[in-house]
């Protein structure tokens, strides 16, 4: 299951992780976010133990949202060694997300 990320646990779970991380920035009211959400869940099962995969609700976590300048959702950030290595804005097929993650493994 994808981790529930917050302003409070983001640094510990994503920035300090020794594994690549995918962060799905989303909101309950966002239609495209609801399309991407199940794909992120599938990836969390497929890459369990190899990558950190989590979701961050932008409405509940303004700190991280502002820090990374998130203006459109869904936005998926790909982290490696605590830095943004890639980014995807908008709904895309799961294969696109998996390919971006594979490059970081």
HELIX and SHEET records of a PDB file:
HELIX    1   1 UNK A   10  UNK A   10  1                                   1    
HELIX    2   2 UNK A   11  UNK A   15  3                                   5    
HELIX    3   3 UNK A   31  UNK A   46  1                                  16    
HELIX    4   4 UNK A   62  UNK A   67  1                                   6    
HELIX    5   5 UNK A   94  UNK A  104  1                                  11    
SHEET    1   A 5 UNK A   3  UNK A   5  0                                        
SHEET    2   A 5 UNK A  51  UNK A  57  1                                        
SHEET    3   A 5 UNK A  20  UNK A  26  1                                        
SHEET    4   A 5 UNK A  75  UNK A  80 -1                                        
SHEET    5   A 5 UNK A  83  UNK A  89 -1                                        
END                                                                             
